[in-house]
Amino acid sequence: MKQRVMIAMAIASRPELLIADEPTTALDVTIQEGILSLLLNLKETKKIGLLFITHNLSLVSQVADSIAVMYCGKVVEWGKTLNVLTAPSHPYTVGLMACVPKGGRRKAEFAGIPGSLPRPTELPAGCHFHPRCAYKVERCETEYPPRETREGGRSVCCFKAEEVSSSFQKQHP
């Protein structure tokens, strides 16, 4: 109910953009579905732009037309949701995908992302994800990868994007 009240307060002033930051966190699945339905209904009927911020990629696939995957405050991959979630090109996106529950998987089959998030005041040089990355190369430690535009208007910041994408495709045909 509190979530619904907050949404009502947020749309009372008829905004052009509604920013929903983790709107379904700590809610059971039934309530989560109700909040998602409400947000999607508002998006369609009131023509409100919706910026949906979450770590839950299964929710993103239901709500978003486009997705921006961020790591340490930087967009590392961006594109149409279906394209990014079916063929990720950044190792962090792949790691997040490994955490999405899928039917029939046991708890032991979930892969975590090794290491931990760096403190904002102690970001590593180069690509901020390199200490946790299985695809890192030497230049990742000193250079931040430039944004590379890929097919369909997608973009990714990774020196090994092609290899990451190809590896994911082989493991998830």
VMD Tcl script that builds the backbone (N, CA, C; Angstrom):
set m [mol new atoms 519]
animate dup $m
set s [atomselect $m all]
$s set {name element resname resid chain x y z} {
  {N N MET 1 A 0.822 -1.191 0.000}
  {CA C MET 1 A 0.000 0.000 0.000}
  {C C MET 1 A 0.869 1.259 0.000}
  {N N LYS 2 A 1.979 1.211 0.765}
  {CA C LYS 2 A 2.865 2.371 0.823}
  {C C LYS 2 A 3.437 2.678 -0.556}
  {N N GLN 3 A 3.793 1.617 -1.302}
  {CA C GLN 3 A 4.328 1.823 -2.649}
  {C C GLN 3 A 3.286 2.506 -3.532}
  {N N ARG 4 A 2.031 2.068 -3.441}
  {CA C ARG 4 A 0.962 2.651 -4.256}
  {C C ARG 4 A 0.729 4.110 -3.885}
  {N N VAL 5 A 0.787 4.420 -2.605}
  {CA C VAL 5 A 0.620 5.807 -2.152}
  {C C VAL 5 A 1.754 6.670 -2.699}
  {N N MET 6 A 2.981 6.161 -2.638}
  {CA C MET 6 A 4.126 6.918 -3.163}
  {C C MET 6 A 3.985 7.155 -4.670}
  {N N ILE 7 A 3.507 6.164 -5.396}
  {CA C ILE 7 A 3.310 6.316 -6.835}
  {C C ILE 7 A 2.220 7.356 -7.095}
  {N N ALA 8 A 1.143 7.297 -6.322}
  {CA C ALA 8 A 0.056 8.277 -6.472}
  {C C ALA 8 A 0.568 9.691 -6.212}
  {N N MET 9 A 1.384 9.843 -5.173}
  {CA C MET 9 A 1.956 11.157 -4.866}
  {C C MET 9 A 2.857 11.625 -6.018}
  {N N ALA 10 A 3.619 10.702 -6.566}
  {CA C ALA 10 A 4.558 11.045 -7.633}
  {C C ALA 10 A 3.840 11.483 -8.909}
  {N N ILE 11 A 2.686 10.893 -9.211}
  {CA C ILE 11 A 1.996 11.242 -10.458}
  {C C ILE 11 A 0.966 12.351 -10.280}
  {N N ALA 12 A 0.720 12.777 -9.054}
  {CA C ALA 12 A -0.280 13.824 -8.797}
  {C C ALA 12 A 0.032 15.121 -9.535}
  {N N SER 13 A 1.303 15.408 -9.722}
  {CA C SER 13 A 1.684 16.652 -10.405}
  {C C SER 13 A 1.817 16.467 -11.919}
  {N N ARG 14 A 1.354 15.333 -12.417}
  {CA C ARG 14 A 1.367 15.020 -13.856}
  {C C ARG 14 A 2.769 15.153 -14.484}
  {N N PRO 15 A 3.720 14.406 -13.987}
  {CA C PRO 15 A 5.085 14.511 -14.537}
  {C C PRO 15 A 5.170 13.896 -15.929}
  {N N GLU 16 A 6.160 14.322 -16.671}
  {CA C GLU 16 A 6.427 13.710 -17.973}
  {C C GLU 16 A 7.276 12.455 -17.808}
  {N N LEU 17 A 8.010 12.403 -16.700}
  {CA C LEU 17 A 8.893 11.276 -16.409}
  {C C LEU 17 A 8.708 10.837 -14.968}
  {N N LEU 18 A 8.503 9.539 -14.777}
  {CA C LEU 18 A 8.402 8.957 -13.442}
  {C C LEU 18 A 9.655 8.119 -13.208}
  {N N ILE 19 A 10.394 8.457 -12.171}
  {CA C ILE 19 A 11.599 7.699 -11.831}
  {C C ILE 19 A 11.231 6.728 -10.721}
  {N N ALA 20 A 11.288 5.442 -11.044}
  {CA C ALA 20 A 10.926 4.386 -10.095}
  {C C ALA 20 A 12.212 3.666 -9.677}
  {N N ASP 21 A 12.739 4.020 -8.519}
  {CA C ASP 21 A 13.990 3.455 -8.022}
  {C C ASP 21 A 13.684 2.274 -7.113}
  {N N GLU 22 A 13.958 1.069 -7.612}
  {CA C GLU 22 A 13.689 -0.182 -6.891}
  {C C GLU 22 A 12.266 -0.201 -6.328}
  {N N PRO 23 A 11.246 0.018 -7.164}
  {CA C PRO 23 A 9.876 0.124 -6.651}
  {C C PRO 23 A 9.282 -1.176 -6.122}
  {N N THR 24 A 9.913 -2.308 -6.408}
  {CA C THR 24 A 9.342 -3.579 -5.952}
  {C C THR 24 A 10.224 -4.313 -4.946}
  {N N THR 25 A 11.268 -3.654 -4.472}
  {CA C THR 25 A 12.164 -4.287 -3.507}
  {C C THR 25 A 11.405 -4.658 -2.237}
  {N N ALA 26 A 11.666 -5.836 -1.732}
  {CA C ALA 26 A 11.101 -6.355 -0.486}
  {C C ALA 26 A 9.592 -6.595 -0.556}
  {N N LEU 27 A 9.038 -6.690 -1.760}
  {CA C LEU 27 A 7.616 -6.988 -1.898}
  {C C LEU 27 A 7.463 -8.425 -2.369}
  {N N ASP 28 A 6.398 -9.091 -1.928}
  {CA C ASP 28 A 6.185 -10.456 -2.419}
  {C C ASP 28 A 5.758 -10.396 -3.881}
  {N N VAL 29 A 5.800 -11.526 -4.543}
  {CA C VAL 29 A 5.587 -11.595 -5.988}
  {C C VAL 29 A 4.220 -11.055 -6.396}
  {N N THR 30 A 3.197 -11.317 -5.630}
  {CA C THR 30 A 1.854 -10.854 -5.964}
  {C C THR 30 A 1.765 -9.336 -5.926}
  {N N ILE 31 A 2.301 -8.732 -4.879}
  {CA C ILE 31 A 2.296 -7.271 -4.755}
  {C C ILE 31 A 3.193 -6.668 -5.837}
  {N N GLN 32 A 4.323 -7.321 -6.093}
  {CA C GLN 32 A 5.250 -6.879 -7.139}
  {C C GLN 32 A 4.531 -6.778 -8.482}
  {N N GLU 33 A 3.754 -7.799 -8.802}
  {CA C GLU 33 A 3.004 -7.830 -10.060}
  {C C GLU 33 A 2.007 -6.676 -10.130}
  {N N GLY 34 A 1.359 -6.379 -9.016}
  {CA C GLY 34 A 0.406 -5.268 -8.968}
  {C C GLY 34 A 1.084 -3.930 -9.213}
  {N N ILE 35 A 2.241 -3.729 -8.612}
  {CA C ILE 35 A 2.991 -2.479 -8.801}
  {C C ILE 35 A 3.443 -2.357 -10.252}
  {N N LEU 36 A 3.950 -3.459 -10.812}
  {CA C LEU 36 A 4.379 -3.438 -12.217}
  {C C LEU 36 A 3.213 -3.111 -13.140}
  {N N SER 37 A 2.065 -3.726 -12.896}
  {CA C SER 37 A 0.883 -3.458 -13.718}
  {C C SER 37 A 0.480 -1.999 -13.627}
  {N N LEU 38 A 0.520 -1.450 -12.424}
  {CA C LEU 38 A 0.180 -0.048 -12.217}
  {C C LEU 38 A 1.140 0.865 -12.985}
  {N N LEU 39 A 2.436 0.602 -12.876}
  {CA C LEU 39 A 3.426 1.425 -13.569}
  {C C LEU 39 A 3.270 1.341 -15.085}
  {N N LEU 40 A 3.062 0.132 -15.592}
  {CA C LEU 40 A 2.900 -0.034 -17.037}
  {C C LEU 40 A 1.613 0.626 -17.530}
  {N N ASN 41 A 0.558 0.545 -16.733}
  {CA C ASN 41 A -0.702 1.196 -17.076}
  {C C ASN 41 A -0.521 2.713 -17.144}
  {N N LEU 42 A 0.183 3.276 -16.154}
  {CA C LEU 42 A 0.459 4.713 -16.153}
  {C C LEU 42 A 1.271 5.119 -17.371}
  {N N LYS 43 A 2.253 4.305 -17.693}
  {CA C LYS 43 A 3.122 4.577 -18.837}
  {C C LYS 43 A 2.293 4.663 -20.125}
  {N N GLU 44 A 1.365 3.737 -20.287}
  {CA C GLU 44 A 0.562 3.687 -21.509}
  {C C GLU 44 A -0.572 4.706 -21.520}
  {N N THR 45 A -1.346 4.769 -20.452}
  {CA C THR 45 A -2.538 5.624 -20.462}
  {C C THR 45 A -2.228 7.096 -20.252}
  {N N LYS 46 A -1.257 7.411 -19.431}
  {CA C LYS 46 A -0.923 8.810 -19.142}
  {C C LYS 46 A 0.253 9.302 -19.984}
  {N N LYS 47 A 0.818 8.406 -20.795}
  {CA C LYS 47 A 1.966 8.745 -21.650}
  {C C LYS 47 A 3.116 9.330 -20.830}
  {N N ILE 48 A 3.372 8.680 -19.700}
  {CA C ILE 48 A 4.460 9.091 -18.811}
  {C C ILE 48 A 5.696 8.277 -19.159}
  {N N GLY 49 A 6.830 8.945 -19.271}
  {CA C GLY 49 A 8.090 8.228 -19.435}
  {C C GLY 49 A 8.421 7.535 -18.123}
  {N N LEU 50 A 8.962 6.349 -18.194}
  {CA C LEU 50 A 9.270 5.586 -16.985}
  {C C LEU 50 A 10.747 5.222 -16.963}
  {N N LEU 51 A 11.457 5.705 -15.954}
  {CA C LEU 51 A 12.848 5.324 -15.724}
  {C C LEU 51 A 12.808 4.347 -14.562}
  {N N PHE 52 A 13.040 3.075 -14.866}
  {CA C PHE 52 A 12.907 1.989 -13.898}
  {C C PHE 52 A 14.303 1.565 -13.464}
  {N N ILE 53 A 14.633 1.795 -12.209}
  {CA C ILE 53 A 15.965 1.477 -11.691}
  {C C ILE 53 A 15.860 0.223 -10.832}
  {N N THR 54 A 16.622 -0.804 -11.186}
  {CA C THR 54 A 16.562 -2.057 -10.436}
  {C C THR 54 A 17.778 -2.926 -10.734}
  {N N HIS 55 A 18.004 -3.888 -9.844}
  {CA C HIS 55 A 19.014 -4.916 -10.081}
  {C C HIS 55 A 18.350 -6.183 -10.626}
  {N N ASN 56 A 17.026 -6.193 -10.650}
  {CA C ASN 56 A 16.264 -7.375 -11.019}
  {C C ASN 56 A 16.036 -7.408 -12.535}
  {N N LEU 57 A 16.878 -8.164 -13.248}
  {CA C LEU 57 A 16.793 -8.191 -14.702}
  {C C LEU 57 A 15.528 -8.870 -15.204}
  {N N SER 58 A 14.921 -9.766 -14.431}
  {CA C SER 58 A 13.673 -10.360 -14.895}
  {C C SER 58 A 12.555 -9.319 -14.895}
  {N N LEU 59 A 12.593 -8.365 -13.979}
  {CA C LEU 59 A 11.621 -7.272 -14.007}
  {C C LEU 59 A 11.889 -6.344 -15.187}
  {N N VAL 60 A 13.152 -6.068 -15.449}
  {CA C VAL 60 A 13.522 -5.194 -16.563}
  {C C VAL 60 A 12.953 -5.743 -17.861}
  {N N SER 61 A 13.038 -7.045 -18.044}
  {CA C SER 61 A 12.557 -7.645 -19.287}
  {C C SER 61 A 11.051 -7.452 -19.464}
  {N N GLN 62 A 10.313 -7.268 -18.383}
  {CA C GLN 62 A 8.870 -7.058 -18.458}
  {C C GLN 62 A 8.497 -5.590 -18.657}
  {N N VAL 63 A 9.360 -4.683 -18.231}
  {CA C VAL 63 A 9.012 -3.271 -18.147}
  {C C VAL 63 A 9.681 -2.392 -19.196}
  {N N ALA 64 A 10.937 -2.647 -19.493}
  {CA C ALA 64 A 11.741 -1.680 -20.245}
  {C C ALA 64 A 11.825 -1.961 -21.739}
  {N N ASP 65 A 11.806 -0.884 -22.516}
  {CA C ASP 65 A 12.054 -0.973 -23.958}
  {C C ASP 65 A 13.555 -0.995 -24.211}
  {N N SER 66 A 14.286 -0.180 -23.433}
  {CA C SER 66 A 15.741 -0.095 -23.525}
  {C C SER 66 A 16.323 -0.280 -22.139}
  {N N ILE 67 A 17.586 -0.695 -22.107}
  {CA C ILE 67 A 18.250 -0.940 -20.830}
  {C C ILE 67 A 19.641 -0.320 -20.850}
  {N N ALA 68 A 20.013 0.258 -19.726}
  {CA C ALA 68 A 21.376 0.752 -19.529}
  {C C ALA 68 A 21.918 -0.001 -18.324}
  {N N VAL 69 A 22.959 -0.775 -18.524}
  {CA C VAL 69 A 23.592 -1.512 -17.435}
  {C C VAL 69 A 24.721 -0.643 -16.911}
  {N N MET 70 A 24.691 -0.376 -15.604}
  {CA C MET 70 A 25.697 0.505 -15.011}
  {C C MET 70 A 26.567 -0.251 -14.022}
  {N N TYR 71 A 27.835 0.138 -13.984}
  {CA C TYR 71 A 28.768 -0.400 -13.001}
  {C C TYR 71 A 29.605 0.773 -12.500}
  {N N CYS 72 A 29.637 0.958 -11.202}
  {CA C CYS 72 A 30.387 2.059 -10.576}
  {C C CYS 72 A 30.009 3.419 -11.163}
  {N N GLY 73 A 28.723 3.598 -11.428}
  {CA C GLY 73 A 28.234 4.885 -11.893}
  {C C GLY 73 A 28.424 5.168 -13.367}
  {N N LYS 74 A 28.910 4.201 -14.121}
  {CA C LYS 74 A 29.114 4.393 -15.564}
  {C C LYS 74 A 28.277 3.381 -16.333}
  {N N VAL 75 A 27.695 3.835 -17.430}
  {CA C VAL 75 A 26.956 2.917 -18.306}
  {C C VAL 75 A 27.982 2.070 -19.050}
  {N N VAL 76 A 27.925 0.750 -18.855}
  {CA C VAL 76 A 28.872 -0.148 -19.513}
  {C C VAL 76 A 28.247 -0.847 -20.721}
  {N N GLU 77 A 26.901 -0.885 -20.755}
  {CA C GLU 77 A 26.216 -1.479 -21.902}
  {C C GLU 77 A 24.841 -0.843 -22.007}
  {N N TRP 78 A 24.422 -0.564 -23.236}
  {CA C TRP 78 A 23.140 0.059 -23.466}
  {C C TRP 78 A 22.554 -0.457 -24.767}
  {N N GLY 79 A 21.224 -0.623 -24.786}
  {CA C GLY 79 A 20.554 -1.021 -26.018}
  {C C GLY 79 A 19.122 -1.444 -25.763}
  {N N LYS 80 A 18.480 -1.948 -26.799}
  {CA C LYS 80 A 17.129 -2.487 -26.661}
  {C C LYS 80 A 17.186 -3.654 -25.679}
  {N N THR 81 A 16.220 -3.711 -24.796}
  {CA C THR 81 A 16.230 -4.697 -23.713}
  {C C THR 81 A 16.396 -6.120 -24.228}
  {N N LEU 82 A 15.599 -6.507 -25.202}
  {CA C LEU 82 A 15.672 -7.873 -25.724}
  {C C LEU 82 A 17.067 -8.188 -26.256}
  {N N ASN 83 A 17.662 -7.246 -26.979}
  {CA C ASN 83 A 19.003 -7.471 -27.532}
  {C C ASN 83 A 20.054 -7.632 -26.435}
  {N N VAL 84 A 20.005 -6.749 -25.446}
  {CA C VAL 84 A 21.006 -6.799 -24.377}
  {C C VAL 84 A 20.850 -8.072 -23.543}
  {N N LEU 85 A 19.619 -8.440 -23.223}
  {CA C LEU 85 A 19.415 -9.602 -22.351}
  {C C LEU 85 A 19.597 -10.938 -23.057}
  {N N THR 86 A 19.469 -10.968 -24.380}
  {CA C THR 86 A 19.679 -12.231 -25.091}
  {C C THR 86 A 21.093 -12.371 -25.640}
  {N N ALA 87 A 21.801 -11.249 -25.767}
  {CA C ALA 87 A 23.171 -11.304 -26.286}
  {C C ALA 87 A 24.026 -10.227 -25.613}
  {N N PRO 88 A 24.233 -10.337 -24.293}
  {CA C PRO 88 A 25.041 -9.324 -23.602}
  {C C PRO 88 A 26.470 -9.300 -24.122}
  {N N SER 89 A 27.063 -8.084 -24.089}
  {CA C SER 89 A 28.423 -7.911 -24.598}
  {C C SER 89 A 29.398 -7.442 -23.539}
  {N N HIS 90 A 28.928 -7.177 -22.334}
  {CA C HIS 90 A 29.820 -6.751 -21.244}
  {C C HIS 90 A 29.842 -7.840 -20.173}
  {N N PRO 91 A 31.005 -8.153 -19.615}
  {CA C PRO 91 A 31.100 -9.203 -18.596}
  {C C PRO 91 A 30.210 -8.953 -17.370}
  {N N TYR 92 A 29.990 -7.706 -17.005}
  {CA C TYR 92 A 29.122 -7.424 -15.860}
  {C C TYR 92 A 27.672 -7.791 -16.184}
  {N N THR 93 A 27.223 -7.477 -17.390}
  {CA C THR 93 A 25.869 -7.852 -17.807}
  {C C THR 93 A 25.725 -9.372 -17.783}
  {N N VAL 94 A 26.737 -10.076 -18.284}
  {CA C VAL 94 A 26.717 -11.548 -18.263}
  {C C VAL 94 A 26.624 -12.043 -16.819}
  {N N GLY 95 A 27.384 -11.432 -15.918}
  {CA C GLY 95 A 27.331 -11.813 -14.505}
  {C C GLY 95 A 25.961 -11.585 -13.899}
  {N N LEU 96 A 25.336 -10.469 -14.233}
  {CA C LEU 96 A 23.983 -10.214 -13.736}
  {C C LEU 96 A 22.996 -11.244 -14.283}
  {N N MET 97 A 23.157 -11.596 -15.555}
  {CA C MET 97 A 22.274 -12.597 -16.170}
  {C C MET 97 A 22.403 -13.951 -15.473}
  {N N ALA 98 A 23.603 -14.284 -15.002}
  {CA C ALA 98 A 23.827 -15.559 -14.320}
  {C C ALA 98 A 23.096 -15.612 -12.977}
  {N N CYS 99 A 22.708 -14.465 -12.467}
  {CA C CYS 99 A 22.013 -14.392 -11.178}
  {C C CYS 99 A 20.490 -14.438 -11.310}
  {N N VAL 100 A 19.974 -14.415 -12.548}
  {CA C VAL 100 A 18.524 -14.434 -12.759}
  {C C VAL 100 A 18.014 -15.859 -12.570}
  {N N PRO 101 A 17.042 -16.058 -11.662}
  {CA C PRO 101 A 16.486 -17.403 -11.458}
  {C C PRO 101 A 15.780 -17.895 -12.722}
  {N N LYS 102 A 16.033 -19.129 -13.061}
  {CA C LYS 102 A 15.355 -19.756 -14.189}
  {C C LYS 102 A 14.788 -21.080 -13.705}
  {N N GLY 103 A 13.661 -21.456 -14.234}
  {CA C GLY 103 A 13.017 -22.703 -13.834}
  {C C GLY 103 A 13.945 -23.896 -13.923}
  {N N GLY 104 A 13.928 -24.716 -12.889}
  {CA C GLY 104 A 14.702 -25.945 -12.892}
  {C C GLY 104 A 16.128 -25.821 -12.390}
  {N N ARG 105 A 16.604 -24.601 -12.163}
  {CA C ARG 105 A 17.986 -24.461 -11.667}
  {C C ARG 105 A 17.999 -24.600 -10.157}
  {N N ARG 106 A 19.015 -25.294 -9.689}
  {CA C ARG 106 A 19.210 -25.407 -8.241}
  {C C ARG 106 A 20.023 -24.227 -7.753}
  {N N LYS 107 A 19.950 -23.962 -6.460}
  {CA C LYS 107 A 20.670 -22.834 -5.863}
  {C C LYS 107 A 22.164 -22.915 -6.192}
  {N N ALA 108 A 22.730 -24.103 -6.179}
  {CA C ALA 108 A 24.164 -24.279 -6.432}
  {C C ALA 108 A 24.547 -23.925 -7.873}
  {N N GLU 109 A 23.558 -23.842 -8.789}
  {CA C GLU 109 A 23.849 -23.553 -10.185}
  {C C GLU 109 A 23.917 -22.060 -10.494}
  {N N PHE 110 A 23.627 -21.220 -9.500}
  {CA C PHE 110 A 23.716 -19.782 -9.710}
  {C C PHE 110 A 25.174 -19.363 -9.587}
  {N N ALA 111 A 25.617 -18.607 -10.559}
  {CA C ALA 111 A 26.996 -18.124 -10.523}
  {C C ALA 111 A 26.997 -16.720 -9.943}
  {N N GLY 112 A 27.893 -16.461 -9.049}
  {CA C GLY 112 A 28.042 -15.116 -8.525}
  {C C GLY 112 A 29.121 -14.383 -9.303}
  {N N ILE 113 A 29.224 -13.113 -9.074}
  {CA C ILE 113 A 30.286 -12.330 -9.676}
  {C C ILE 113 A 31.410 -12.285 -8.658}
  {N N PRO 114 A 32.597 -12.768 -9.009}
  {CA C PRO 114 A 33.679 -12.815 -8.018}
  {C C PRO 114 A 34.083 -11.420 -7.549}
  {N N GLY 115 A 34.677 -11.358 -6.381}
  {CA C GLY 115 A 35.148 -10.086 -5.835}
  {C C GLY 115 A 34.011 -9.254 -5.283}
  {N N SER 116 A 34.307 -7.993 -5.061}
  {CA C SER 116 A 33.269 -7.105 -4.540}
  {C C SER 116 A 33.374 -5.734 -5.197}
  {N N LEU 117 A 32.312 -4.987 -5.077}
  {CA C LEU 117 A 32.236 -3.654 -5.642}
  {C C LEU 117 A 33.251 -2.753 -4.948}
  {N N PRO 118 A 34.043 -1.982 -5.697}
  {CA C PRO 118 A 35.014 -1.087 -5.051}
  {C C PRO 118 A 34.313 0.108 -4.410}
  {N N ARG 119 A 34.971 0.699 -3.448}
  {CA C ARG 119 A 34.438 1.919 -2.840}
  {C C ARG 119 A 34.481 3.035 -3.875}
  {N N PRO 120 A 33.490 3.923 -3.862}
  {CA C PRO 120 A 33.472 5.016 -4.850}
  {C C PRO 120 A 34.717 5.906 -4.797}
  {N N THR 121 A 35.344 5.984 -3.640}
  {CA C THR 121 A 36.548 6.809 -3.505}
  {C C THR 121 A 37.824 6.047 -3.853}
  {N N GLU 122 A 37.698 4.758 -4.133}
  {CA C GLU 122 A 38.866 3.926 -4.435}
  {C C GLU 122 A 38.671 3.109 -5.712}
  {N N LEU 123 A 38.150 3.746 -6.756}
  {CA C LEU 123 A 37.918 3.045 -8.013}
  {C C LEU 123 A 39.251 2.666 -8.653}
  {N N PRO 124 A 39.342 1.453 -9.171}
  {CA C PRO 124 A 40.595 1.053 -9.818}
  {C C PRO 124 A 40.813 1.831 -11.115}
  {N N ALA 125 A 42.060 1.973 -11.505}
  {CA C ALA 125 A 42.386 2.623 -12.773}
  {C C ALA 125 A 41.856 1.768 -13.917}
  {N N GLY 126 A 41.713 2.374 -15.079}
  {CA C GLY 126 A 41.237 1.636 -16.241}
  {C C GLY 126 A 39.769 1.287 -16.117}
  {N N CYS 127 A 39.417 0.126 -16.622}
  {CA C CYS 127 A 38.038 -0.356 -16.505}
  {C C CYS 127 A 37.786 -0.693 -15.040}
  {N N HIS 128 A 36.751 -0.108 -14.463}
  {CA C HIS 128 A 36.480 -0.328 -13.034}
  {C C HIS 128 A 36.094 -1.769 -12.727}
  {N N PHE 129 A 35.661 -2.512 -13.734}
  {CA C PHE 129 A 35.246 -3.906 -13.523}
  {C C PHE 129 A 36.414 -4.887 -13.624}
  {N N HIS 130 A 37.582 -4.453 -14.087}
  {CA C HIS 130 A 38.670 -5.400 -14.381}
  {C C HIS 130 A 39.088 -6.291 -13.207}
  {N N PRO 131 A 39.060 -5.836 -11.931}
  {CA C PRO 131 A 39.467 -6.757 -10.864}
  {C C PRO 131 A 38.539 -7.974 -10.707}
  {N N ARG 132 A 37.339 -7.879 -11.244}
  {CA C ARG 132 A 36.352 -8.948 -11.113}
  {C C ARG 132 A 36.104 -9.686 -12.426}
  {N N CYS 133 A 36.800 -9.320 -13.474}
  {CA C CYS 133 A 36.481 -9.753 -14.832}
  {C C CYS 133 A 37.308 -10.947 -15.307}
  {N N ALA 134 A 36.622 -11.941 -15.827}
  {CA C ALA 134 A 37.287 -13.128 -16.378}
  {C C ALA 134 A 37.875 -12.858 -17.764}
  {N N TYR 135 A 37.471 -11.769 -18.404}
  {CA C TYR 135 A 37.917 -11.449 -19.761}
  {C C TYR 135 A 38.998 -10.368 -19.801}
  {N N LYS 136 A 39.459 -9.908 -18.651}
  {CA C LYS 136 A 40.370 -8.764 -18.654}
  {C C LYS 136 A 41.673 -9.070 -19.395}
  {N N VAL 137 A 42.179 -8.019 -20.005}
  {CA C VAL 137 A 43.482 -8.044 -20.655}
  {C C VAL 137 A 44.292 -6.925 -20.005}
  {N N GLU 138 A 45.563 -6.891 -20.268}
  {CA C GLU 138 A 46.457 -5.939 -19.591}
  {C C GLU 138 A 45.989 -4.485 -19.704}
  {N N ARG 139 A 45.518 -4.096 -20.866}
  {CA C ARG 139 A 45.119 -2.695 -21.046}
  {C C ARG 139 A 43.897 -2.313 -20.225}
  {N N CYS 140 A 43.106 -3.289 -19.787}
  {CA C CYS 140 A 41.945 -3.008 -18.935}
  {C C CYS 140 A 42.376 -2.372 -17.612}
  {N N GLU 141 A 43.600 -2.666 -17.186}
  {CA C GLU 141 A 44.090 -2.155 -15.910}
  {C C GLU 141 A 44.532 -0.694 -15.984}
  {N N THR 142 A 44.729 -0.175 -17.197}
  {CA C THR 142 A 45.213 1.198 -17.332}
  {C C THR 142 A 44.312 2.099 -18.171}
  {N N GLU 143 A 43.517 1.524 -19.072}
  {CA C GLU 143 A 42.664 2.316 -19.963}
  {C C GLU 143 A 41.198 1.979 -19.725}
  {N N TYR 144 A 40.349 3.019 -19.723}
  {CA C TYR 144 A 38.910 2.756 -19.680}
  {C C TYR 144 A 38.465 2.519 -21.121}
  {N N PRO 145 A 37.775 1.416 -21.394}
  {CA C PRO 145 A 37.385 1.116 -22.775}
  {C C PRO 145 A 36.455 2.194 -23.343}
  {N N PRO 146 A 36.691 2.620 -24.571}
  {CA C PRO 146 A 35.789 3.603 -25.180}
  {C C PRO 146 A 34.441 2.959 -25.502}
  {N N ARG 147 A 33.419 3.791 -25.607}
  {CA C ARG 147 A 32.091 3.298 -25.976}
  {C C ARG 147 A 32.124 2.861 -27.425}
  {N N GLU 148 A 31.792 1.599 -27.653}
  {CA C GLU 148 A 31.777 1.029 -28.999}
  {C C GLU 148 A 30.329 0.845 -29.420}
  {N N THR 149 A 29.977 1.425 -30.565}
  {CA C THR 149 A 28.622 1.257 -31.085}
  {C C THR 149 A 28.570 -0.048 -31.858}
  {N N ARG 150 A 27.536 -0.829 -31.572}
  {CA C ARG 150 A 27.374 -2.126 -32.212}
  {C C ARG 150 A 26.088 -2.115 -33.032}
  {N N GLU 151 A 25.793 -3.226 -33.673}
  {CA C GLU 151 A 24.593 -3.308 -34.511}
  {C C GLU 151 A 23.333 -2.976 -33.708}
  {N N GLY 152 A 22.363 -2.397 -34.387}
  {CA C GLY 152 A 21.094 -2.066 -33.752}
  {C C GLY 152 A 21.166 -0.883 -32.797}
  {N N GLY 153 A 22.241 -0.083 -32.876}
  {CA C GLY 153 A 22.356 1.077 -32.011}
  {C C GLY 153 A 22.820 0.773 -30.603}
  {N N ARG 154 A 23.191 -0.465 -30.354}
  {CA C ARG 154 A 23.692 -0.836 -29.033}
  {C C ARG 154 A 25.062 -0.237 -28.805}
  {N N SER 155 A 25.435 -0.115 -27.536}
  {CA C SER 155 A 26.789 0.315 -27.231}
  {C C SER 155 A 27.304 -0.452 -26.034}
  {N N VAL 156 A 28.628 -0.577 -25.983}
  {CA C VAL 156 A 29.268 -1.312 -24.890}
  {C C VAL 156 A 30.659 -0.725 -24.671}
  {N N CYS 157 A 31.103 -0.757 -23.434}
  {CA C CYS 157 A 32.453 -0.309 -23.075}
  {C C CYS 157 A 33.244 -1.529 -22.604}
  {N N CYS 158 A 33.861 -2.217 -23.539}
  {CA C CYS 158 A 34.647 -3.412 -23.202}
  {C C CYS 158 A 35.574 -3.731 -24.368}
  {N N PHE 159 A 36.846 -3.951 -24.048}
  {CA C PHE 159 A 37.812 -4.306 -25.082}
  {C C PHE 159 A 37.546 -5.699 -25.657}
  {N N LYS 160 A 36.870 -6.554 -24.894}
  {CA C LYS 160 A 36.635 -7.935 -25.311}
  {C C LYS 160 A 35.157 -8.210 -25.594}
  {N N ALA 161 A 34.400 -7.176 -25.973}
  {CA C ALA 161 A 32.954 -7.295 -26.163}
  {C C ALA 161 A 32.566 -8.415 -27.123}
  {N N GLU 162 A 33.276 -8.528 -28.215}
  {CA C GLU 162 A 32.951 -9.556 -29.208}
  {C C GLU 162 A 33.118 -10.954 -28.612}
  {N N GLU 163 A 34.196 -11.165 -27.876}
  {CA C GLU 163 A 34.449 -12.465 -27.241}
  {C C GLU 163 A 33.409 -12.761 -26.160}
  {N N VAL 164 A 33.055 -11.753 -25.378}
  {CA C VAL 164 A 32.048 -11.920 -24.324}
  {C C VAL 164 A 30.723 -12.345 -24.937}
  {N N SER 165 A 30.292 -11.632 -25.965}
  {CA C SER 165 A 29.028 -11.918 -26.630}
  {C C SER 165 A 29.033 -13.316 -27.254}
  {N N SER 166 A 30.116 -13.646 -27.932}
  {CA C SER 166 A 30.240 -14.952 -28.586}
  {C C SER 166 A 30.203 -16.084 -27.560}
  {N N SER 167 A 30.915 -15.917 -26.460}
  {CA C SER 167 A 30.937 -16.925 -25.401}
  {C C SER 167 A 29.551 -17.124 -24.794}
  {N N PHE 168 A 28.838 -16.018 -24.555}
  {CA C PHE 168 A 27.487 -16.108 -23.997}
  {C C PHE 168 A 26.564 -16.855 -24.955}
  {N N GLN 169 A 26.663 -16.532 -26.247}
  {CA C GLN 169 A 25.818 -17.182 -27.252}
  {C C GLN 169 A 26.056 -18.692 -27.318}
  {N N LYS 170 A 27.293 -19.113 -27.168}
  {CA C LYS 170 A 27.614 -20.545 -27.185}
  {C C LYS 170 A 27.036 -21.261 -25.978}
  {N N GLN 171 A 27.038 -20.589 -24.815}
  {CA C GLN 171 A 26.530 -21.194 -23.588}
  {C C GLN 171 A 25.013 -21.123 -23.470}
  {N N HIS 172 A 24.381 -20.204 -24.222}
  {CA C HIS 172 A 22.933 -20.013 -24.143}
  {C C HIS 172 A 22.345 -19.931 -25.552}
  {N N PRO 173 A 22.359 -21.069 -26.255}
  {CA C PRO 173 A 21.870 -21.065 -27.659}
  {C C PRO 173 A 20.384 -20.747 -27.777}
}
mol reanalyze $m
mol bondsrecalc $m
mol representation Tube
mol addrep $m
